[in-house]
Amino acid sequence: METTDFLPDESGSTKRPDLISGLGMLTFVNTGLFILLYVLMLVAMLGARQMPEDEFVALFTQSAGQYVSGDELAQVEAIVRIFHVSGVALMLIYLARTVGRLVGAIGMWRGRKRGFYIYAVSQLVGLFAPHLILPWSMLVVFGPMLAVGMTAAYGSQLKRMS
């Protein structure tokens, strides 16, 4: 039987709250898929570093040139150059953030407050750390809003965690 450390609710039950069960399942699926994706991308970025930069950039800009032109194509080229130079570091940042979120979610699944704090720090740092490499113009609104929303939803259950 699984051991949890949830504090009793109003009725005295120490059962895992339904919200944590639902959010936990979503988080486990999400982090599992993204860990796999980031590991594969890490391997791809290690391989990309072996290609000459101009050849790597040409590979993407030729394909992108069918769909975009002018300033947009220049933006694609700039991002591809960033990926060639710093793609490994970027994938390591994303992978660390995702593993941190998973570790935190497992802690919350078991009813431990420190799981929430690990999750929240991973989310917060994970929003901004990629922008040590990526331009700030790539910070979009939906990702941070979703991260804050998930963290707030988990945080609403802190009173039940020990």
C-alpha positions, -999 to 999 in steps of 0.1 A, spaced: 0 0 0 12 35 -9 23 57 20 11 93 20 14 121 45 -18 140 39 -33 159 69 -69 152 77 -96 172 59 -128 185 76 -142 150 77 -110 135 91 -100 117 59 -63 115 51 -70 104 15 -52 121 -13 -73 152 -24 -90 147 -58 -74 179 -71 -39 165 -64 -49 132 -80 -61 149 -112 -32 174 -114 -7 147 -106 -19 125 -134 -16 154 -159 18 163 -146 31 127 -148 19 123 -184 33 158 -193 67 154 -177 71 118 -190 65 130 -225 87 160 -222 116 142 -205 115 118 -235 114 147 -260 142 167 -243 164 136 -241 159 130 -278 165 167 -286 196 167 -265 210 138 -286 199 157 -317 217 189 -305 248 169 -297 247 156 -333 240 191 -347 272 204 -330 291 181 -353 278 198 -384 293 231 -396 271 260 -385 264 273 -420 254 238 -432 231 234 -402 215 269 -408 211 262 -445 192 229 -437 165 249 -418 164 281 -438 159 262 -471 129 245 -456 116 276 -439 120 296 -470 90 279 -485 68 293 -458 84 326 -447 105 353 -462 123 386 -453 124 394 -416 107 362 -406 134 342 -424 161 362 -407 145 354 -374 145 317 -382 181 319 -391 190 337 -359 172 311 -338 188 282 -357 222 297 -350 214 299 -313 203 263 -314 236 252 -331 257 270 -306 237 266 -274 211 239 -282 227 213 -258 227 238 -229 191 248 -237 179 211 -237 197 205 -204 179 235 -189 145 222 -202 154 187 -190 164 199 -155 132 220 -152 110 190 -162 128 166 -139 124 191 -111 87 194 -118 84 156 -118 102 153 -85 80 180 -70 48 163 -83 59 130 -68 64 147 -34 29 163 -36 14 130 -47 27 116 -14 14 146 5 46 164 12 49 202 12 85 202 1 72 186 -31 52 218 -38 82 240 -31 104 219 -55 76 221 -81 71 258 -77 108 266 -79 112 244 -110 83 262 -126 95 297 -118 132 291 -127 120 271 -157 101 301 -171 132 324 -171 163 301 -173 159 293 -210 161 331 -217 197 330 -205 201 315 -241 170 325 -260 160 361 -267 134 375 -244 112 381 -274 105 343 -274 88 345 -240 52 340 -247 21 345 -225 4 311 -225 33 290 -210 39 313 -180 1 316 -174 -3 278 -175 27 273 -152 13 299 -127 -21 283 -129 -9 248 -122 13 260 -94 -16 279 -78 -39 249 -82 -13 227 -64 -7 254 -38 -44 255 -30 -39 221 -14 -9 230 8 -31 230 39 -35 192 34 2 185 29 26 178 58 
